[in-house]
Amino acid sequence: MKSSDIALDKTIKLFVYGDPGSGKTTLCGSACDLPVEGGVMLLNIGGNPQSLRRNAKRPTIIDLDGTKDLNPIYSWLEAGQPKSHVFVGLAERAGITLTPPYHTVCCDTTTDLQRLVLSERLGTQDKRPGEDLKKAEIQHWGEVLSITGLIVRRFYKLPLNVIFTAQERIDKDEFTGIMSYQPGLWGQSRSEAPAYSLLTGRMMRLNRVPLKQRNELDGDTHSVIAFDAIGQFLAKDQYGTVPKVMADPTFTKIWQSVYTEPT
């Protein structure tokens, strides 16, 4: 049991999803420009960090081979990023240059995190193309959901900005024909993982934005993020200060919309 002062916790807990190329990884990388001390750590699980190669400021990118890699990283961040820690030694041996303090940690993507968890449960992570794969059974799906929820929940509790990304899933109602857009996660994780965030946004390239909102955007806009369910998709803003639709989003724009005092 401990006290929590939300007024002092100036962090953003963001969950963002969208189709490939919508700008999720770019948004993560833009956290490097946040005008506060520290840098960004990007935990890469199937994301596309190559999209950040031309950025003047880039995050520390750590490619995860398995979920076991998350434990020392989480432990180090939770402990306050001390100079003497098992993770520091592991990073050095892996050729990873750490530049603490970090103000933001990103997991890109949660969709591939679930795939990684399932492959570990099935023992298929080292299988080669064309080899037979063990079929997932109901208990495996339950384990995937439990482990995903635990990881997301624990990381969002860190005293840092935390971003989880996911691919997009499109569903069509067989009776009405209406299309809905949700995070590309399995089962109830589609709603549970974003539930731990305070801000959930759907990223879209401009041609995917509903026409009414598209007409309100500048002609040079390349992508947008929606924090309000203006269509058949999941979005929320529990800070209560973020624009419903943000053109060409950056993490600094999101931060300022939450923490800039009104004039």
TIMI-271019 format. One line per 10 residues: their letters; for each residue x, y, z of C-alpha. Coordinates in steps of 0.001 Angstrom, whole numbers, plus 524288, in hexadecimal, padded with zeros to 5 digits. Layout:
<sites>
A> X/Y/Z  ...
</sites>
This chain:
<sites>
MKSSDIALDK> 80000/80000/80000  80533/80D71/7FC70  80092/81B30/7F9BE  7FF45/8203A/7EBDA  7FFB8/82EAC/7E858  7FAAE/82FBE/7DA6F  7FDE7/83E3D/7DA44  80C6F/83B01/7DAFE  80C1E/82FEC/7D132  80E98/8378B/7C4AC
TIKLFVYGDP> 80EB1/82C0B/7BB77  8070B/8278B/7AF98  801B5/819AC/7AF34  7FE93/817A4/7A0D7  7F963/80C31/798F7  7F965/80E51/78A53  7F54F/80539/77F59  7F416/80623/770AB  7F709/7FF77/763EE  80517/7FE0E/75ED9
GSGKTTLCGS> 80AE2/80AFE/75A90  8017D/81353/76270  80C9A/818F0/76AA3  80C9B/81165/7777B  81B55/80F73/7783E  81D9D/81D64/773A7  8150D/82239/77EC9  81D23/81A41/7886A  829AD/82006/782EE  82459/82DD8/78412
ACDLPVEGGV> 824D1/82C5C/792DF  83380/82EF5/79177  82FFB/83D38/78EDF  82878/83EE5/79B8F  82E3B/84AEA/7A266  83180/843E6/7AF19  83DD0/83D45/7B406  84061/82F8D/7AF38  83E68/826E0/7A384  835CF/81C45/79DEF
MLLNIGGNPQ> 8371D/80D79/79E82  8303D/80608/793BA  82DE2/7F78D/79611  82CBA/7F22B/7885C  82442/7E62E/7861F  8209E/7E5F4/777D2  8203B/7F4A4/7762A  82772/7FC40/76BB4  83230/80457/7722E  83851/8068B/764C0
SLRRNAKRPT> 82E32/81146/76314  835E0/81904/76D4D  84328/817E0/766BB  84320/825F4/761AD  83EE0/82C0E/76E7F  848C4/8354B/77494  84528/82FC6/781EF  84290/82143/782E7  83E42/8184F/78DF0  84650/80D79/793C9
IIDLDGTKDL> 84107/801DF/78C22  84108/7F482/792A3  83CBF/7E8DC/78A87  8361D/7DEDB/79341  838D5/7D079/790AD  82F3E/7CBAD/79AEF  82676/7D04F/7A5E1  83145/7CCBA/7AF8A  83890/7D8B8/7AA79  82DFF/7E172/7B02F
NPIYSWLEAG> 8307B/7DDDF/7BE5D  83DF7/7E435/7C047  839B0/7F020/7B865  82D75/7F1EA/7C08B  834F8/7EF84/7CD28  83F1C/7F9CF/7C98A  834EF/803FB/7C5E2  82CF3/80135/7D220  8392A/80291/7DAA0  83BBE/81027/7D53E
QPKSHVFVGL> 845D6/80C8B/7CAD5  85170/80A8E/7D3FE  85F51/809DE/7CEA8  86191/7FCF6/7D581  85764/7F326/7D0FD  85738/7E606/7CA1F  850B6/7EC22/7BE41  85BEE/7F5C2/7BC68  8655E/7EA4E/7BB56  85C5C/7E2EA/7B216
AERAGITLTP> 85B12/7EED8/7A953  869BC/7F0DD/7A8F7  86C3A/7E2C7/7A501  861D3/7E3EB/79A6C  86848/7F013/794D7  85D11/7F8F7/798FF  86147/806A7/79D05  8586F/80B79/7A7E4  856F6/81A27/7A9CF  84ED3/81BED/7B620
PYHTVCCDTT> 846D5/82219/7BB1A  83B8F/81E00/7B269  82EC1/8255A/7B337  82741/81C9C/7A9C2  8267E/80E10/7A6D3  81F6C/808D4/79AD0  81B47/7FAFA/7975A  819DC/7F98C/7889F  81160/7F165/78680  8080B/7EAD0/7900B
TDLQRLVLSE> 802BD/7E2E7/784A2  80FF3/7DC69/7829D  811EE/7DB57/79147  80616/7D262/791A0  80B6F/7CA5B/78660  81850/7C91F/78DA6  8116C/7C4AE/79A0A  809AA/7BA74/7927F  815B4/7B52B/78B98  81C6F/7B3C3/798C2
RLGTQDKRPG> 810BB/7AC8F/79E65  810C0/7A361/792A2  81F8A/7A213/791EA  81F9B/7A65A/783B6  827D4/7B2C7/7847E  83398/7AC31/77E20  82C1F/7A4E2/77399  83064/7A6BE/7657B  8273A/7AA23/75A37  82004/79E13/755B3
EDLKKAEIQH> 821A2/79662/76248  8159C/790E6/76906  81035/79960/773D0  80950/7950A/78013  7FB01/798F2/7802E  7F6EF/7A2A9/78AA4  7ECD8/79DCB/79461  7E3B8/7A54C/79D29  7ED29/7A5A8/7A8A8  7F78D/7ABEF/7A00D
WGEVLSITGL> 7EE67/7B706/79C6A  7EB54/7B90B/7AACA  7F9CA/7B9FA/7ADE7  7FBEC/7C3B6/7A2EE  7F112/7CC78/7A80C  7F5FB/7CBB6/7B61F  80427/7CE74/7B2B0  800AE/7D99C/7A975  7F82F/7DFED/7B3CF  802BE/7DEA7/7BE28
IVRRFYKLPL> 80D40/7E4CD/7B590  804C6/7F02C/7B13A  7FF95/7F2BE/7BEE7  80CF6/7F29A/7C566  81398/7FB3A/7BB54  808B1/80552/7BBC6  80B0A/8068A/7CA6B  8191C/80AE7/7C868  81BA7/8194B/7CBC3  81EB6/81C07/7BD76
NVIFTAQERI> 817AE/81F38/7B0F8  8136C/8120B/7AB9D  80EFA/80F35/79DB3  809BF/80238/798DE  806CE/800CF/78A6B  7FEC2/7F69E/7833F  7FAD6/7F359/77574  7ECB1/7F575/77155  7E22A/7EB2F/76FDB  7D64C/7ED4D/76725
DKDEFTGIMS> 7C98D/7E647/76A2A  7BD20/7E628/76205  7AFE7/7E40C/7683F  7A9AD/7D8FA/7608E  79BF7/7DE8C/76265  79DE2/7ED31/76056  7AA4B/7ED00/75825  7B001/7F7C3/760C6  7BEDC/7F798/761D5  7C53F/7F99D/76F1A
YQPGLWGQSR> 7D383/7FC09/77225  7DA35/7F6F7/77E59  7E7E2/7F3E8/78350  7ED52/7E7D4/77CB2  7ED9A/7DF8E/788EE  7E78B/7D283/78C6C  7DAF2/7D0F4/7940E  7D7FD/7D9FA/79F4D  7E5AA/7DFD4/79E70  7E004/7E8E4/7940D
SEAPAYSLLT> 7D90B/7F067/79EB3  7E113/7ECAC/7AAAF  7EE74/7F143/7A605  7E9B0/7FF01/7A25F  7E1E6/7FF7E/7AF0D  7EE8E/800DD/7B6CD  7F243/80D2A/7AF40  7ECC9/81AB7/7B1C0  7ED11/81E5A/7A36F  7E98C/81569/79816
GRMMRLNRVP> 7EAAC/81A13/78A29  7E881/81474/77CB5  7F2B4/818BB/772BF  7EE88/81A40/764AD  7F44C/81ED1/757F7  7EC8B/82A4F/752CE  7E4CC/82244/74900  7DF4F/819F4/75427  7D9D0/82592/75BAB  7CAF4/82728/75AFF
LKQRNELDGD> 7C7B5/83155/7509D  7C181/83B0E/75A08  7CDC7/83BBD/76267  7D6D8/83B24/75694  7D101/847AC/7512D  7D4B4/84EA9/75DC8  7E32C/84B21/75CA2  7EE1A/85250/755E8  7F119/84DCF/7481B  7FF2E/84A5D/74BBD
THSVIAFDAI> 7FB05/840AC/7562C  800C7/83308/75472  7FB1C/82BBB/76015  7F208/82E13/76B76  7EF08/82820/77891  7E145/827D7/77E09  7DF01/827D6/78CAD  7D04C/8280E/78B5F  7C7F4/81D56/7855E  7C3B2/8257A/779AF
GQFLAKDQYG> 7C157/818C4/77268  7C001/80A44/7752D  7CCA7/808FD/77CDA  7D288/80911/78A6D  7D7E4/815D1/79009  7D7E7/81D29/79CF0  7DDA1/828E4/7A40C  7DD8B/827D8/7B2D3  7E5D8/83419/7B427  7DA79/83BB8/7AE6B
TVPKVMADPT> 7E2EC/845D6/7A76C  7E7A9/83F59/79AE9  7E1CC/84351/78DB2  7D83F/83987/78814  7E053/83912/77BA5  7EEAD/83CFA/77AC2  7F539/83F13/76D96  80320/839FD/76BA5  80426/83670/77A04  81098/83723/781EC
FTKIWQSVYT> 81295/8333D/78FF4  815D5/84155/7936B  808A0/845CD/78E05  801D2/83B8F/79656  809CE/83F1B/7A272  80709/84D98/7A0E7  7F880/84B46/79F0D  7F84F/84451/7AC39  801DE/84C45/7B465  801ED/85A23/7AEF9
EPT> 7FA97/862C2/7B875  7EF28/86A1B/7B25E  7F16A/878AC/7B084
</sites>
